[in-house]
C-alpha cells in the first residue's frame, strides 16, 4: 500500500515509517504540520494515511482538520487518526460524513505491530478501525442513547465489535456465533437504530456513529 505518515514527533514518525515499511508497504510522504499534511494527502492520494490529531502550528487539532479537509476534497480518502487520549468529539467528527475508510487509534497501540497493520488494511479497504481502548473508554463514560437502550445485550456486543471494525465473520468468532447469526443480529440492530437499507450510505458506519454519539 502507498501510505502518508503525518506526525510532528520525529522519533515516533520515523518509528512508524520503519514499522510500515517492515510490513512491505511504501511510505510515499511524511508531514510534520497541519498544512504539510493536507498538501501531502491531496498530492499523493494514498491508499491510507496515518495522521496525528495534534500538530503544529498550534498543537491543537490541525492534523484532524487536515484529514477532514482532504476527505471533503477526496470523499472516502482512507485515514487512520492517531491520538494521545480518547476524544469522543474527534471520533464523531471523523465519522460524521457517513463515508467509510476511517480509523481512530491511540498512539500506544502503534507499538502493537500486528494490530496496527491490521487497522491499516481495514481502513484502506474502506472499513472502520476503532481502537478497543477507545470503545472501552466510551462505554465507561456513563452516557446513554435512547435508541441504543432498545438493543439487546447481544446486539450491543455485536455493535461494539462492529465499532472496532470487525467483519461479521470476525465478530462471530469472537462471540462464538455463526456468521448467519451475526447477520441476523445486525439486521435487527439496524432496524432498531432506524438505519435503512440505502445504497447511498454505509450502514455499518452509520451504526458506529450512533454508537459513538452517545450523549
Buried (B, 14 or more C-beta within 10 A) or exposed (E): BBBBBBBBEEEBBEBBBEBBEEBEBEBBBBBBBBEBBBBBBBEBBBBBBBBBBBBBEEEEBBBBBBBBBBBEEEEEBBBBBBBEEBBBEBBBBBBBBEBBBBBBBBBEBBEEEEBBBEBBBBBBBBBBBBBBEBBEBBBEEEEEBEBBEEBEEBBBBBBBBBBBBBBBEBBBBBBEBEEEBBBEBBEBBBEBBEBEEEEEBBBBBBBBBBBBBBE
